[in-house]
């Protein structure tokens, strides 16, 4: 009885994480209009579909179908659930690779999508045909190691790519990319560690499920509370727009100078050096600017200035 309650609680937490993180990404996409946020949204949808269809599908089969049928039938139902759920994670991996490419400014070659999908789908078909003729090999075992190896490979590739992107004028600054890199790799390592032992312990299985959904939500949550995006130079507002903006929000001449330098992408220390004032003075001015405009981040302030009249 207690175990069923805990399983139900973890399922509800999974639903809440999925709904919440998708909502966050949708809000970010509406607010900032970056293409990579659309890719992130698609990635989440595919990851969560795999999570509910394949991962939770197995839990439901084991918990509720096992008492009704013999072991062989249950195993077949379980294998079918995993096999038909795996395309979702394949599309999720594809979206993750595209997301990484967009974040580091790398262009994928023209036929990358087709080759990636064809290769992985062909593998699934081969697994289905081979295991149907070989009783000693289980689909679930093959796909488990396929998930472990592929997921770790793509996560390491993405993490290393983000880490090595340097301090180029990309959408995210270098510290943010490196934090994303560490988070992605650590979550995948934790998930894989739990997955290796989850078949022998229901508690480890539930831990794996939580880590899977939490890891999928990590990127949007991190972006939500670390909005350090960079606007391309062409999107920085004109002096006229800045004048209108400052008049609307009663911005002082010195605060106007601070805003102008923020729109150029300068850090607080760079602004202090350029205007020959202390770093604390820059922070104080910035705090007052946020208070007058109700902006919560540099990116939002830049967007408001670009739009002229603010929100």
Secondary structure, DSSP 8 states (H G I E B T S, - for coil): -HHHHHHHHHHHHHHHHHHHHHHHHHHHHHHH--HHHHHHHHHHHHHHHHIIIIIHHHHHIIIIITTTS-HHHHHHHHHHHHHHHHHHHHHHHHHHHHHHHHHTT----TTHHHHHHHHHHHHHHHHHHHHHH-TTS-HHHHHHHHHHHHHHHHHHHHHHHHHTTTT-S-SB-HHHHHHHHHHHHHHHHHHHHHHHHGGG-HHHHHHHHHHHHHHHHHHHHHHHH---B---GGGS--HHHHHHHHHHTT--HHHHHHHHHHHTT--HHHHHHHHT--HHHHHHHHHHHHHHH---SHHHHHHHHHTSS--
